[in-house]
């Protein structure tokens, strides 16, 4: 994989080296971002657009079948190129569709959200949700290149920026406390350094057998919340789930890894200042636990977490007892309900 940060000059060379170009986008990236690329003159020849509906609830095998149908109907061959222009849903599904079509065609990721720039577009994870579980079907497949263009950040609402910010702050706990200083408006240095860290980690552990697992800090409970709420009025974005999941993970880190309580309190204060407050109605802790039992990080029926001994010292594959998981979920639910802390 070749990574280009705020420089798209090499994209025409890639396009020219393929027989046909397809652009996969959702209705948002089609409207807000594709015209920008066209104005940059990157398309040296005609291309075929494939437009899919946005949102995690459309990240399924049915949408991928639609992508494959469009590739077949427009005579894509093994030397065709798929450009994934969009957020994490687009890059995940586009990468999966490309890696399977005719046993694999080249694809390029052009992330248009902060979360996709620092997370989904880099590292080679592709896939779809299945039977209500996140990313259950997929493959590791590296894009030919990733182009990160900061101009696209100007198209994003604050909620999207906050979703990406959570993944940046995550690095403050698993790599370097420097990232705990990140806030909006966001210095691009945080984006570049986050991408470089993920690229380095995933390059040395492409299929998540070891150190790459630390990138899942906050994700076990975060994914469960995201899955549980996906078709409700209380749905949360991926980064919002991670932001909540990190609080539960810090709570568990105190018990399992000896984390100093001051760091949990530090994050509670940071969360209050930065992220949105959610009041979850009728949230079934037992149902969340059942969703977590299907987490891909589990082994032998044990639910495994990424926890921290202190910022910058993560520990992965920590087996956590169900009763402690329930306690940690209740901890974050009580925190979200605390009107004295958040203010009315």
Secondary structure, DSSP 4 states (H G I P E B T S, - for coil): -EEEES--TTHHHHHHTSS-EEEEEEHHHHHHTHHHHHHTT---S-EEEEEE--SGGG-SHHHHHHHHHHHHHTT--TT-EEEEEESHHHHHHHHHHHHHGGG--EEEEEE-SHHIIIIITSS-B--EEETTEEEEE--B---SEEEE-GGGGGG--HHHHHHHHHHHHHHHHHT-GGGGG--SSPPHHHHHHHHHHHHHHHHHSTT-SSGGGGGGTTHHHHHHHHHHHTTSTT---HHHHHHHHHHHHHHHHHHHH---HHHHHHHHHHHHHHSPP---SS--HHHHHHHHTT-TT-BTTB-EEEEEEETTEEEEEEE--HHHHHHHHHHHHHHHH-HHHH--
